[in-house]
Amino acid sequence: MPQVSLAQLADLGVRRVSTGSLPYRAAIEAAVRVAQNIRTGASPPAAAAYSSMQTRLVEFDRMASPD
């Protein structure tokens, strides 16, 4: 129910929200757009630097497995 915010769901007692296949489908859509842009000579979309992604992954790991 996209029209219901996370705060509203929490107020209703919801403790877990699932995105289902949305992240996968969004990633495939982004990959297709990159391929189409490269094929047609258009500029590829902006992407995070590898160092930024590494920092995000390390931070995520810290939050997911606290000491």
VENBEL-V897513 format. One record per backbone hydrogen bond with DSSP energy under -0.5 kcal/mol. NH is the residue of the N-H (numbers start at 1). CO is the residue of the C=O. E is the energy in kcal/mol with one decimal. If there is no record, write none. Layout:
nh->NH co->CO e->E
nh->NH co->CO e->E
This chain:
nh->4 co->1 e->-2.1
nh->5 co->3 e->-0.5
nh->9 co->5 e->-2.3
nh->10 co->6 e->-2.5
nh->11 co->7 e->-2.3
nh->12 co->8 e->-1.4
nh->13 co->10 e->-1.7
nh->14 co->9 e->-2.6
nh->22 co->19 e->-2.1
nh->25 co->21 e->-2.7
nh->26 co->22 e->-2.7
nh->27 co->23 e->-2.2
nh->28 co->24 e->-2.3
nh->29 co->25 e->-2.2
nh->30 co->26 e->-2.2
nh->31 co->27 e->-2.4
nh->32 co->28 e->-2.4
nh->33 co->29 e->-2.1
nh->34 co->30 e->-2.2
nh->35 co->31 e->-2.3
nh->36 co->32 e->-2.7
nh->37 co->33 e->-2.7
nh->38 co->34 e->-2.5
nh->39 co->35 e->-2.4
nh->40 co->36 e->-2.1
nh->41 co->37 e->-0.9
nh->41 co->38 e->-0.5
nh->42 co->37 e->-1.7
nh->53 co->49 e->-2.2
nh->54 co->50 e->-2.7
nh->55 co->51 e->-2.1
nh->56 co->52 e->-2.3
nh->57 co->53 e->-2.6
nh->58 co->54 e->-2.5
nh->59 co->55 e->-2.5
nh->60 co->56 e->-2.7
nh->61 co->57 e->-2.3
nh->62 co->58 e->-2.1
nh->63 co->59 e->-2.1
nh->64 co->60 e->-2.5
nh->65 co->61 e->-1.9
